[in-house]
Amino acid sequence: MDDSYADAFQKGRGFSMLTPGWYERPGLRRAAPALDTLAGRVPGSAPWAVNVVYAARRTHPR
């Protein structure tokens, strides 16, 4: 593998803001997917997400 390339961070997107425990509680089980969807759409929420997808672009060194 050629180490002369670098990965430049582009964007992070948070998914699954709620832990699995929210989905296991009987009182929250029905509301958890809707709450998870709403919380995941908040800009800047990726650092607090349970699952995060990061996108990077490979760049040439200068």
C-alpha positions in Angstrom: 0.0 0.0 0.0 1.3 3.4 -0.9 1.5 5.7 2.1 2.1 8.8 0.1 -1.6 9.6 0.1 -3.6 11.2 2.9 -7.3 10.9 3.8 -9.0 14.3 4.2 -12.0 14.2 6.5 -15.1 15.5 4.6 -18.2 14.9 6.6 -19.6 12.9 9.5 -23.2 11.8 9.8 -24.7 10.4 13.0 -27.1 7.6 13.1 -28.7 5.7 16.0 -28.6 8.4 18.6 -30.3 6.2 21.1 -28.7 3.2 22.7 -30.2 -0.3 22.3 -31.7 0.0 25.9 -34.2 2.6 24.6 -35.5 0.0 22.2 -35.8 -2.7 24.9 -37.9 -0.7 27.4 -41.6 -1.5 27.0 -42.7 2.1 27.5 -40.3 3.5 25.0 -40.2 0.8 22.4 -42.8 2.3 20.1 -41.4 5.9 20.3 -37.7 5.1 20.1 -37.5 4.8 16.2 -39.2 8.2 15.8 -37.1 9.8 18.5 -34.0 8.3 16.9 -34.8 9.7 13.5 -35.5 13.2 14.8 -32.3 13.2 16.9 -30.2 12.0 14.0 -31.3 14.9 11.8 -30.0 17.6 14.2 -27.0 19.3 12.6 -23.8 18.6 14.5 -25.1 15.6 16.3 -22.5 13.1 14.9 -20.1 13.3 17.9 -22.9 12.1 20.3 -24.2 9.4 18.0 -24.0 5.7 18.8 -23.2 4.9 15.1 -21.5 7.4 12.8 -20.5 7.2 9.1 -17.5 9.3 8.2 -16.7 10.3 4.6 -13.1 11.1 3.6 -11.4 11.9 0.3 -8.0 10.6 -0.6 -5.7 13.4 -1.5 -2.1 13.6 -2.9 0.5 15.0 -0.6 2.0 18.3 -1.6 
